[in-house]
């Protein structure tokens, strides 16, 4: 199968797309091409989101959004790949939640 976009024509095609009025910039054309590629390939979209998360480029919730998966489903995907999960919460919020759990346990234990 012949490729429409060969390596020598890539930049020329991007410039032509912009000059033809299809896009305001080469970046916009590339962004759209990537969005179409990922929309057409759910597995690739999920793997890309996992890799972005693994590299620390996006948060857990943003990666799930990119993958177009529910958060819990995306967490399952991460677990299957052995990717450790970070908490998206601010440290103070995590500490406050832990304190609340301790207080509730203490109230329950004193009954």
C-alpha positions in Angstrom: 0.0 0.0 0.0 1.4 3.4 -1.0 1.5 6.0 1.7 -0.2 9.3 1.0 2.2 11.1 3.3 5.7 10.0 2.8 8.5 11.3 5.0 9.8 13.8 2.4 6.3 15.3 1.9 5.1 15.6 5.5 6.2 19.2 6.0 5.1 20.3 2.5 1.6 18.7 3.1 1.3 20.5 6.4 2.1 23.9 4.8 -0.3 23.1 1.9 -3.1 22.4 4.4 -2.6 25.7 6.0 -2.3 27.6 2.7 -5.4 25.9 1.4 -7.3 27.4 4.3 -8.1 24.1 6.0 -6.3 25.0 9.2 -4.9 28.2 10.8 -1.6 26.6 11.6 0.5 23.5 11.1 0.1 22.7 14.8 -3.7 22.8 14.4 -3.5 20.4 11.5 -1.3 18.0 13.5 -3.6 18.3 16.6 -6.6 17.4 14.4 -4.8 14.5 12.8 -3.9 13.1 16.2 -7.5 13.5 17.5 -8.8 11.6 14.5 -6.2 8.9 14.8 -7.0 8.4 18.5 -10.7 8.5 18.0 -10.4 5.8 15.4 -8.2 3.6 17.5 -9.5 3.1 21.1 -6.7 0.7 22.1 -4.1 3.2 20.9 -5.9 6.0 22.7 -5.9 4.0 26.0 -2.2 3.0 25.6 -1.3 6.7 24.9 -3.2 7.8 28.0 -1.4 5.2 30.1 2.0 6.3 28.7 1.2 10.0 29.3 0.2 9.1 32.9 3.3 6.9 33.4 5.5 9.9 32.3 3.8 12.2 34.7 2.5 14.5 31.9 -1.1 14.2 32.9 -3.0 13.5 36.1 -4.9 10.2 36.7 -8.3 11.9 36.0 -7.0 13.6 32.8 -5.5 10.3 31.6 -8.9 8.6 32.1 -10.5 11.4 30.2 -8.0 11.0 27.3 -8.6 7.3 27.2 -12.4 8.0 27.3 -12.8 5.5 30.1 -14.5 5.7 33.5 -11.9 6.4 36.2 -12.2 3.0 37.8 -11.9 1.2 34.5 -8.8 3.3 33.7 -7.3 2.4 37.1 -7.9 -1.3 36.2 -6.0 -0.8 33.0 -3.1 0.8 34.9 -3.1 -2.1 37.4 -3.0 -4.6 34.5 0.0 -2.8 33.1 1.7 -2.6 36.5 1.7 1.2 36.5 1.7 2.7 40.0 -1.1 5.2 40.7 -0.6 8.6 42.3 -3.3 10.4 44.2 -4.6 13.5 42.4 -5.5 15.1 45.7 -3.5 17.9 47.3 -1.4 16.6 50.3 -3.4 18.7 52.7 -6.6 17.1 51.5 -5.2 13.6 51.8 -4.1 14.4 55.4 -7.5 15.9 56.3 -9.2 12.7 54.9 -6.8 10.5 56.9 -7.5 12.5 60.0 -11.3 12.2 59.4 -10.9 8.4 59.0 -8.9 8.2 62.3 -11.5 10.3 64.2 -14.4 8.1 62.8 -12.6 4.9 63.8 -11.9 6.3 67.2 -15.6 7.2 67.6 -16.6 3.8 66.4 -14.2 2.0 68.7 -15.3 3.9 71.8 -18.9 2.6 71.5 
